[in-house]
Amino acid sequence: MEHIAAVVLAAGKGTRMKSELVKVLHPVAGRPMIAWPVDAARTAGAAPVVLVVGHQANAVLNTFRGATDIRCAMQEQQLGTGHAVGCAREELAGFSGTVLILCGDTPLLTDTTLKRLISFHRSHGASLTVLTASVDNAFGYGRVVRDQKDSVLRIVEQKDATEEEQAICEINSGIYCMESGFLLAHIDQISSDNAQNEFYLTDLLSIAVSKGLTCLALRTDDADEIMGVNDRAQLAAASRILRGRINSELMCSGVSLTDPDHTYIDYGVSIGPDTIIHPNCSIGGETVIGCGCTIDSGVSIVGCRIGDDCHIKAGSVLEGSELHADVSIGPMAHLRPGTVLHDHVKVGNFVETKKAVMGEGSKASHLTYLGDAEIGSNVNIGCGTITCNYDGVNKHRTVIGDDVFIGSDVQLVAPVVVGRNSLVAAGTTVTVDIPPDSLAISRTPQTNKIGWRLKKK
């Protein structure tokens, strides 16, 4: 089996992003931009993958922390693509096979296209093959100049192109397939004699042609795949395309999206069949959603595990939470990290939870805050209940046993334990533990002053 390596160029800052964050780390559909071409290369069979890094190098490498197939090459000064690939020589030393050269800002590139490129390159015995596309507006791109036999003669950059060359619609993607022997033997022969005074990787093609070696170009079927992301508008466009791909895959697997153009699902999200998702939902953070769920409009879900047959009602926000089967949330509920809801739990409108565990069949129907709480099964939490978990310095837990009834407008001042099968009367402030099977009530005595309003008038 012939070996494949990849070099991914990721050293530039990306000044047109107008950001303190290096361009290749900007998120695209739920993952850093550079993760997309790296993943495509890996799936196409590339190992090792050499990242050529410069700006915020440690942050870029941390994206792949622990990966054994990732290597690093530093490009201290950004002097062009040829210089960048030259920086990867040491990491490719001893490698023999085919080398893919990719750009870290091309998140739409697919492994299918890379496999096709490698196959085309090898089947024609080429020394160098460039991936190209035909576009209506080629301004700003390098043009691919072919001979009468359809081989590639050269690639000329926009600023160096003649008027005739600028009329060519086939453009260079910046994505190449080369034999390692040719690449390593000739990378030092590239010069910076051009309008930009940079070392263009495209000059390798001219070197190969001058030596009579086979140089080819393969047009991609989808020009979107080679789109580089240079600014926020292109970032949004790439995200839109990737989310379209994600949504299509989900619908093919049995998920219903009632308006896929306005449904925002990130990479890494898993959703079971017969789940229905309504418009303007945002789902990310490697969330897992089971079968037969309904997600109403305007819901935001990040990093959650949701069981089968759950209903997340409109406007609810779920973060870092775990829902078992047949759980009902919202509308307008907020589940914060650490929330665990067992089967048949109901968390209603304007209820907020944080590090709260609710046992099977329990419910908090409306206008309630449950923080740092352990709640048993079949517990009713009345409207306006608050677990007072923070004393200004530390957080404390509230524990509520099974079959407890909490009336409306109750304050549970933690740390406090409510024993099983107890009843807490409406308006009670609980400051001491309640034994099982008890009634807890604490109210200021009511005074009625007869005729008081008439005297005031």
N, C-alpha and C positions, 0 to 999 in steps of 0.2 A: 504493500500500500504506500502510495506516495504521500509525503508529509506536506502539511500546510502550516504556515505561520502567518501572523498578521501584525502589521504596524499601524497603530491608530494615532493620528496627529492631533494632539490636544494641548499644545503649549501656549496658544494665544490667549490674550485676555478677553477679546471681543468688545472693543471700545464702543461699538454701535449699540450695544445692549444698554449703555448708560447705567452700569450697575457696579457695585463693589464686589459682586460675586462673579467669578470667572464664567465665561459663556457656557462651557460644556457641562457645568453643574446646574444650570437652570433646569427646573423640572419640566418634563414634557409627558403629559398623561400619567403622572404619578411616579416617575423615576427620573434620575438625572439624565440629561440629554446624552451624555457619553455612554450610558449603559445600553442604549439601543444599538448602535453599531457594534459595540463589543459583543453583545449577545448574538447579533447576526453572524459575526465572524466565528464565534464559538460553535454555534449551531451548524455552520457550514463546514466545521471540522478543523478550525484553526487552533493550534496549540504549539508553541506559546503565542500569547498576544502581548506585544510590546507597546506600552503607552509612552509616547513622547510627550513629556510634560514640561511646563515652565512656570507660568503664573499659577499661584496657589497649588503647587505640585502636591503637597501633603494632603490637601483636601480632596484633590482628584483621586489620588491613590487610595484614600480611605473609603471611597465608594466601593472598592473591590477588596477591602481588608480581609485577609485570610484566604484569598483565592490563590491556589498554587500555580495556576497557568498564566498569571499576569506578571509581566516583567516591566521594569521602569527604565526609561532613558531620559536624561535631562537635556533640555535645550535652553541654555542660559540666555542666549540672544536669539530672537526670532528673525532669522535672515532668509526666510523662504522655505518652501516645501522640500526642495532638494537638500538644504541644510538640515531640516528636521529629520528626514529619513537617514541622512548620514549620521546623526546622533544615535541611531539605533543599531549601528554596526556591531558594537561589542556584544549586544544582547542577541544578535543573530549569528555570532561567531560559532562555527561548527554545525550550523543548521544547513541541511541540504534538501531542497524541495521547492515548492511554490510559495511565494510571498504575496499576500494581499496587502495593499496599502490603502487605508481608509481615512476618512476625516471624522473627527469627533463631533462635528456639528451637523451630521446627516442622520437624524433619528428615523427617517422613513425608509432607509435601506433595509431590505429583507434578506434573510438567509437563502430564500429561493433564488433570488437574483445573483447572489454571490456563488451559489453552487453552479448556476448556469454559466457564469463568467469563468469559473475554474474549468468546467468541462469544455467550454469552447476554446479556452486558451490551450489546454493540454491536447485536445484532439487535433488541433492545427499545428502543433509543435512550435508555438510562438515563444519568443523570448520575452515579449512584453505585449500585454493586451490592456486596453483602456476601456472602461465603461463609459458610454456616451448616451446622449438623448437628443432627439430632434424637438426643438421648441419654436414657437412663433416669434418670440422676442428673445434674441440671444445676447442682448446688450450686457456687457460686463463679464461674460464668460469667455474662456479660451475656446477658439474654433478648431475643429478637427479637419485637417486637410488630407484628403485621400488621393491615391493615384488611380489610374484607369482600371487597375486590377482590384480596387477596393481596399488595398492595404493602406496603412496610415503612413504619410510622409512626415508630418510634423503637427504639433499643436502650437498655435500662436495665441498669445494673450491679447485681450482687447486693445490695450494701449500700444502694442507692437504690431497690430494687424493692419494690412493694407485695406483700402476701400473694398476691393474684391473679396478679400478674406473675411471682412466684417459682414458680408452678405451671406455667409455660410450659416445655416440653421442648426447644424450638428455641433453640440457643445461637449466640452470635457467635464466630466463629473468630479475629477480629482480622485477617482477610485481606480486602482490599477491591480493587475495581476502580473507578476514577474517571476522569472526563475532566479533563485537565490544567487547562483554563480554569476549570472550577468549583473545583477544588482550590486553585489558587493565588489565586483571587479571594476565597475565603472562609475560608482556614485561620486568618487573624488574628481571625476573629469568634468563635472558640471561647473560652468562659469557664471559670473554675475553680470555679464555684458548685456544688459537690457535696460529698458526705460526705468525700471524700479530698483536696479542695482541689487537684485535678489537672486538667490540660487533656485531656479525653477526645476522641479522634478520632471517637467515635460521635456527638458533637454535630454534626458535619458533616451527618449524616443528618437531624437535626431542622431544621437550617438549610435543607437542600434541600427538605424537605417544606413548610416555611413559605413557600417561594417557588414552590410548585406544580410542582417538578421531579420527574422519575420516579426513584423509589428502589426497588430490587428486592433480593431475596435469593435465592440459589441454594443449595439443599441439596446437600452432597456425598454421594456414594453410600457412602462409607466414612468413618465418624466418626473412625477412627484417624488419618486424614490431618491433621486439625487439632489433634491432641494437642500441647500445649506441654510442654516438658521443664523442670521447675522443681526437681527433686531427683534424688537418685541412683536411687531406685526407678523414676521415670519415664524416666531415662536408660537403665536396663537394659531397660525395656519397649520403648522405641523401638528400641534395638539389636536386640532379639529379633525385632521385626517386620521391620526392614530386612534382617537376615540371612535371614529366611524368604523375603523377595522375591528376594534374591541366590541362595539355594539353589534356589528354584523355576526361575529363569532358567537356572541351570547344568544342572539335570536335564532341562529342555526341550531343551537343546542337546546332550544325549547323555552327560552326566557321571552316574555312579552314586554316590549318597550312601546308604549302607546305613542310616543313621539321621540324617536331616536335622535333627531337633530337637536333636541333640547334635553338630553339625558347625558350626564357626565360621569362616566365610569372609568376609573383608572386601571392601569396595568396591575395584575396580581389579584384582582377581585374575582372571587368565585361565586357563582349564583346557580342554584338548582333549577331544574325545569318546572314549568307551570307557575313560576313567580311572575308577578305583574308589577312593572315599575312605571309610574306615571311621570309626567314632564317635570323638568327643573329640579331633578334629584341629583345630588353629588355623592358618589360612593367611592371611597379610596382606602388607602392604608392596609391593603391585603385583606380586606373584609371578606368573610365567608357568609353567604346567605343560603339558607336551605331551600327546600322545594315548597311550592304552593303558598308562598308569602305574597303579601300585597304591600307595596311601598307607595304611599300617596304622594301628591305633588309637594315640592319644596322641602323634601327631607334631605338632611345631611348626615352621612354615616362615614366614620373614619375608624379603622382598626377594630372592627367588631366581629363577633361570631354570633350569628342569628340562626336559630333552629327552624324547623319546618312549621308551616302554617301560621307564621306570625303576621301581625298587621301593624305597620308603622304608619300612623296617621299624619296628616298634613302638617308641615312646619316643624316637625320634631328634629332634634339634634342628638345624635348618638356618637359617643367617643369612647373607645377602649372598653366596651361593655360586652357582656355575654348574655344572650337570651336563649333559653331553652324553647321547647315547642309550645305553640299556641299562646304566645304572649302578645298582648295588645298594648301599644304605646301611643300616647298623645290623644288628640292633636296638641301641638305646641309643647311637648315635653322635652326635657333636657336630661339625658343620661350621661354623666361624666365618668371618667375612667375608674375602673374598679367595681362597677355595678354588675351584679350577677342576679338574673331573674329566672327562677325555675318555672316549670310547666304551669300554664294557665294563669300566669300573673297578669294583672292589669295595672298599668301606670298611666293615669289619665292626663287631662289637659292642665298645663301649667304646673306640672310636678317636676321637681329637680331631684336627682339622686347623685350621690358621690360615694364611692366605696361602700355601697349598700348591697346587702344580699337579702333577697326576698324569697321565702319558701313557696312551695307549690300552692296555687290557689289564692295567694294573698293579693290585696289590691289597695292602691292609693289613687283614688279617682280624680282628685283635683286639688290645685292650689296648696301644694305640700312640698316641704324640703326634708329629704332623708339623707343625712350625711353620716358616714362612719357608723353605720347601723347594721345589725344582724337581726333579721326579722324572720320569724318562723312561718309555718304553713297556716293557711286559712285565717290570716290576720286582716282585719279591716282597719285601714288608716283613714280617719275622718278628714274632712276639708279643713285646710288651714293648719294642719299639724306641722310642728317644727321639731327636729332633733337639734338641740342647742349643743353642738359638738365642739365649739371653740371658745376657750376661756380668755383669749387674748394672747396666750403664750403657747398652749398645747392643744392638740385635738384629742377628744375622748369618745369612747364608743357607747352606743345605746344598744341594749339587747332586749328583744321582745319575743316572748315565747309563742308557741302555737296557740291558735284559736283565741287570740286576744282581740278585743274590740276597743279601738281608740276613737273617742268621740271627736267632734269638730273643735278646732281652735285649742288644741292641746300643745303644751310645750314640754318636751322631755329634756331636762337639763342633765347632760351626760357628765360623768359616767353614771349610768342608771340601768337597772334591770327590771323589766316588767314580766312577772311570772305568767306561766301558761294559763289560759282560760280566764284571764282577768278582764275587767272592764274599767276603762278610764273615762270618767264623765267629761262631757264637753266643758271647755273652758278651764280645765285643770292644768296647773303647773306642777310637773312631777320632779321632785328633787331628791327623793329617797326611793330605794328599791320597793317594788310592790310584790307581795307574796302571790303564789298561784291562787286561782279561784277567788280573787278579791275584787272589791269595788274601790277605786281610788277617786276621791273627789276633793278638790280644794278650791273654794270660791269665797269671795268676800260676801258677807250677808247683804241681801238686797233691802233697801229702805224705800218705801213709797210715801211721799209727802202729798197727801190728798189736797187738791185745790191749789197747789203751788203755782201753777201756770196762770190761774185766774187772778191771783194776787199780784203777779208781775205785770199783768196788763192794766 
